[in-house]
Amino acid sequence: MKAKYNYLIPIITLALPAIIENIMYVLLGIVDTYFVSKLGTEAIAGVGITNLTMNVYIAFFMALGIGTSAMIARYIGKKEAIEANKALHGAIKLSLLIGLVFGLINLIFSKQILDILGAEKDVIHYALPYFIAVAVPSVFLCVQMVLASALRGVGDTKTSMAIAGISNLINIVLDYILIFGLFNFSGLGILGAGLATTLARVFSVIFLIRSINSHDGPLQVSWTNLFKSHTSLIQKMLKLSLPAAIEKLIMRSGQIIYGGMIIRISTEAYASHNIAGTIESLSYLPGMGFGVAAATLVGQNLGRKDKLQARKDAWGAYYLSSIFMIVIGAIFYIWAPSLARLFSDDPQVVQMVVSVLRIIAFFQPFLCVTFVITSALQGAGDTRFPMYTSLIGIWGVRVLGVYILCMKLGYGLIAVWSVYALDVTVRGIILLTRFKKGKWQDIKIT
């Protein structure tokens, strides 16, 4: 009986470090918010509006990471280390290009970007130094995400987890020193917070490169290889990454649109929506971690031409993630009032948050599909289909549903999250149907 479930061990081994790594990044955001909150409300708003812009860029960086991981995993499965290294260097070149282009745009149009986002003058005054310190050198974040994705493609999630922990510690120390000062240094305020974030990313890139080169694994970063032509590999990577980038942009833009609709319902509704969303994000962590495992193992198994094991690993990752997320859903349902009161004392807000958390509890298995099965498809090179499902779900169901129910018919926040549940359920069914048909098993990406 034990041997029957041995295949789950590699899934758990890959997923748990990825989950811990995501927790580290959540904590990094919490720590940043805590330190910046000591500078005042305008400073918090300045960081928030910068993060809105960075989320758009991160969509592209994540998409490039998906393409990198899928290609490297496939080559590793085929035992073609030379080609895997070519894919790595092609991805690094792309990440440098994309990161530098975005950085230049941020440098030239920083004030205009903040104006377009609707920031008031006081907020822009605080946001501009932080925006320049974080968004202009975004190339380091792009390279960091690509290198971490390359390691995941090999099946190494422990290294990026450890580096995320080190990066967190560096960020905490630098936040304190650069924001508030130490000894004779008076501190730089919000500019210091931005510099701390960027320096932590620089150190992460250095540590990732050193870790890759210090192991006897199949990947090695060679600076001379960066100047070699990788045109065909870059074209293949763009073919994989562009649909994933469009999918992320579809989701981000949809979230902005229906978020604007929720603001019009009432201030209490918007506050409740954000609180519920913050709590809900905890349930994402298992889905994201097991999604990494699914993408890696599916890619490697297809490289070995083992379609049966690829399916088995994907289903195993989904089932394990579902168990975690259903447990979290049960916690949301039972302890909803206590969780809501952690964030607000307003009875109306607490009541709405409780209702939303209990809706969230019921669609965790379908939410799990959108993470794990999507990742499995992307690991196989099927990046276009998730893009189509996101377009249908986010714009056809969520944005349209919120517009009709809330803007036209006058329903409140419960209707918003009921539409969200419907979106996740519809996308989950479509993705499961696609996965079961098995066309993803025959996609050639190398």
Secondary structure by P-SEA (a helix, b strand, c coil): cccccccaaaaaaacaaaaaaaaaaaaaaaaaaaaaaaacaaaaaaaaaaaaaaaaaaaaaaaaaaaaaaaaaaaaaaccaaaaaaaaaaaaaaaaaaaaaaaaaaaacaaaaaaaacccaaaaaaaaaaaaaccccaaaaaaaaaaaaaaaaaccaaaaaaaaaaaaaaaaaaaaaaacccccccccaaaaaaaaaaaaaaaaaaaaaaaaaaccccbbbbcccccccaaaaaaaaaaacaaaaaaaaaaaaaaaaaaaaaaaacaaaaaaaaaaaaaacccaaaaaaaaaaaaaaaaaaaaacaaaaaaaaaaaaaaaaaaaaaaaaaaaaaaaaaaaaaccccaaaaaaaaaaaaaaaaaaaaaaaacaaaaaaaaacaaaaaaaaaaaaccccaaaaaaaacccccccaaaaaaaaaaaaaaaaaaaaaaaaaccccccccc
